[in-house]
Amino acid sequence: MKPSSRRSFLKTSVVLSCGLGAAGLSSPSIAGAVVGAAAEGLNIIGPRKGFSPQIGTLVSMLDWMRNAILQPAQGLTVAQLD
């Protein structure tokens, strides 16, 4: 059996992450927890209620990044975004 290369590991990780993320965020319980996480404080990076410590920290980072991207882009036209 051939040992996995770093590239194949990364490809597999990305595919699994995208699939699990798309399936998990459509769940009402997870979506509610994400909304609750936003109410806890945007600039606080760390574990969130309703998640394991590592996943909660990831959710808080993604929530912060989402705001950091959307806020400056709000109100821009399609031409300005292109």
N, C-alpha and C positions, 0 to 999 in steps of 0.2 A: 504494500500500500504506500502511495506517495505522500510524504508529509505536506501539510498545507503551507502554502506560501503566504506571505503577509498580504499580498494583493487579493488572493482568493478569500482570505479571512475578512478583509475589509469589505469586499463585494458582498459576501454573505451577511455580514453585520448590517450593512446598509439596507439590503433587501428585507431582512427580518425587522429592522427598526421601522422602515416605512410601512410594512404590512401590519405590524403590531400597533403602530401609532394610528394608522387609519382605522383599524378595527376598534381600538380601545377608546379613542376620542369620540366615537359615535355612540358609545354607551352612555345612557343618561346618568349613571352613578359617577362615572369618571368626569363627564362634562360638568356636573354639579360641583365636584371637588375642585376642578380647575377654576370655575367661577368663584368659589369660596377662597381659593388661593389668591386670587386677585384682590379680594377684600382685605387680606391679611397685611398687605403693604407691598408695593411694587419694588421698592429698593431694598428689601430684606431678602438676601439670598440664603437659603437654608431649607431644612426639612419643612414640609407642609402637612397639615392634617389630612388624613385620608390616603396617604401614600407611605411607602417605605421610606426611610431616611434618604437613600440615594436617589430614588425616583422623585421624591418631594423636592430635593435640591435641584435636580434637573428641571422640573416643572417651574420652579421659581426663576431659574436662569432663562428658560425659554420665554416665560411671561415678561421678564424684563427686556429681553431682546426684541420681542414682538412690539412692545411699546416704543423702544428706541428706533425701530424702523418705521412704524406706522405714524408716529407723531410728526416727524419732519415731512413726511410725504403727504400728509393730510391736506386736501384742498388743491393738490397739483393736478393739472390736466394730463391727459394721456401723452400729448406731445412733450410736455415738460418731463414726464417720467421716462420717455424714450430717450 
